[in-house]
Amino acid sequence: MRAIDAGLVVCNECHQLNRKCEGARAQACTRCGAVVHDRRPNSIVRTWALLFTAMILYIPANLLPIMTVSSLGQGTPDTIMSGVITLMKHGMVPIAGVVFVASILVPTFKLIGIALLLYSVQRHQPLSARQRIWMYRFIEFIGRWSMLDIFVIAILVAVVNFGRIASVEANLGAVAFATVVILTMFAALTFDPRLIWDNTESDDDHE
């Protein structure tokens, strides 16, 4: 049984359960005063918009150089994948594995996972609510690790700055990648997980 079936709605700001006021156009949370809704307005549309934007930016994020490491005035820009290969050539396989998982696998899984959630909810695909909520929680959990590359670059740019002797410079790929991570985080937040439990209802009412 869903909370809405019991006449309850949850506040998205403070998570207070409120008794639903029948016939009211807008209802305020009894604890914090924020407007509460049965389901987040335009949740699916907004999530698709954020997801498509992230997918578009994911291409330059992987094709453009993410950083340039210079030594004695010479340096070659590296993309995410070429950086992983360079680390492996230098024998740093564990670090290369971490970068590959955090920068390639995690963002890819998030994009595909959120798209599958949206599609399954809209088209009533044969996935149980338990499978969908597990996928949603896993996407939220791994999302924080996507910023690992950006944190490493930020630290290196700040610490390794010895003029022509050695320096690290962030490139446009880092900006695109950071934007992809932020957009996927917002997409996961914009998606209303309560729609997962509405599989037998029309999703048009919640878009």
Summary of the structure (lengths in Angstrom):
residues: 207
radius of gyration: 21.7
end to end distance: 22.1
largest distance: 71.8
contacts: 593
relative contact order: 0.17
helix: 60%
strand: 13%
